Amino acid sequence: MPTNLPDEPSMKAATSGPESDLPAGLSKPALHALAAAGFQRLEQLTRVTEKELLRLHGMGPKGIELLRPALAAKSLSFASDSGASGKSS
């Protein structure tokens, strides 16, 4: 009887459980990054900017590209990055 399975069911339940509505196509590193930062639902992502999410280890542009339409489908969006709009020259 094998005891060490490659995929840990407890990890999957923590990142994509029934209380999570994050898109299924997100990579494992992105799901882990979001879970470690305390994000389990799309509604929670409305409090952070895309830039802030990109700072998370494991979250990249592809993850943002999957999250953006998932948020839009619920009439939600990331927080606006209004504080640094004049400093990007």
C-alpha positions in Angstrom: 0.0 0.0 0.0 1.6 3.3 -1.1 1.7 5.9 1.6 3.6 8.7 -0.2 1.4 9.9 -3.1 2.8 12.6 -5.4 -0.2 14.9 -5.1 -1.2 15.8 -1.5 -5.0 15.9 -1.3 -4.8 18.3 1.7 -2.9 20.8 -0.5 -5.5 20.7 -3.2 -8.4 21.1 -0.8 -6.7 24.2 0.7 -6.3 25.9 -2.6 -9.3 24.8 -4.7 -11.8 23.8 -2.1 -15.6 24.5 -2.3 -15.2 27.9 -0.8 -12.8 29.0 -3.6 -14.2 30.4 -6.8 -10.8 31.1 -8.4 -10.4 30.0 -12.0 -9.5 26.3 -12.5 -6.8 27.2 -15.1 -4.5 28.9 -12.6 -1.2 27.2 -12.1 -0.3 25.5 -8.8 2.3 28.2 -8.0 -0.3 30.9 -8.6 -2.9 29.1 -6.4 -0.3 28.6 -3.7 0.7 32.3 -3.8 -2.9 33.4 -3.6 -3.7 31.0 -0.7 -0.6 32.0 1.2 -1.6 35.7 0.9 -5.1 34.8 2.2 -7.0 35.0 -1.1 -9.6 32.3 -1.7 -12.4 34.1 -3.4 -12.5 36.5 -6.4 -14.2 39.2 -4.3 -11.1 39.4 -2.1 -9.0 40.4 -5.2 -10.9 43.6 -5.6 -8.9 45.0 -2.7 -5.5 44.6 -4.4 -4.0 45.9 -7.6 -2.6 43.8 -10.4 0.9 45.1 -9.4 0.5 44.0 -5.8 -0.5 40.5 -7.0 2.4 40.3 -9.3 4.7 40.8 -6.3 3.6 37.5 -4.9 6.1 34.6 -5.5 4.3 32.3 -8.0 2.0 34.8 -9.5 2.8 36.0 -13.0 1.2 37.7 -16.0 -0.6 34.6 -17.1 -2.3 34.3 -13.7 -3.5 37.9 -14.0 -4.8 37.2 -17.5 -6.9 34.4 -16.1 -8.1 36.3 -13.1 -9.2 39.5 -15.0 -12.0 37.8 -17.1 -13.1 35.7 -14.1 -13.5 39.0 -12.1 -15.3 40.7 -15.0 -17.7 37.8 -15.3 -18.9 38.7 -11.7 -18.8 42.5 -12.5 -15.7 42.8 -10.4 -12.2 44.2 -11.1 -8.9 44.6 -9.4 -8.4 47.7 -7.3 -7.2 50.7 -9.3 -3.5 51.7 -9.1 -4.4 55.4 -8.6 -1.5 56.2 -6.2 1.3 55.7 -8.6 -0.2 57.0 -11.9 2.1 60.0 -12.3 5.4 58.2 -11.6 5.8 55.8 -14.5 7.8 57.7 -17.0 
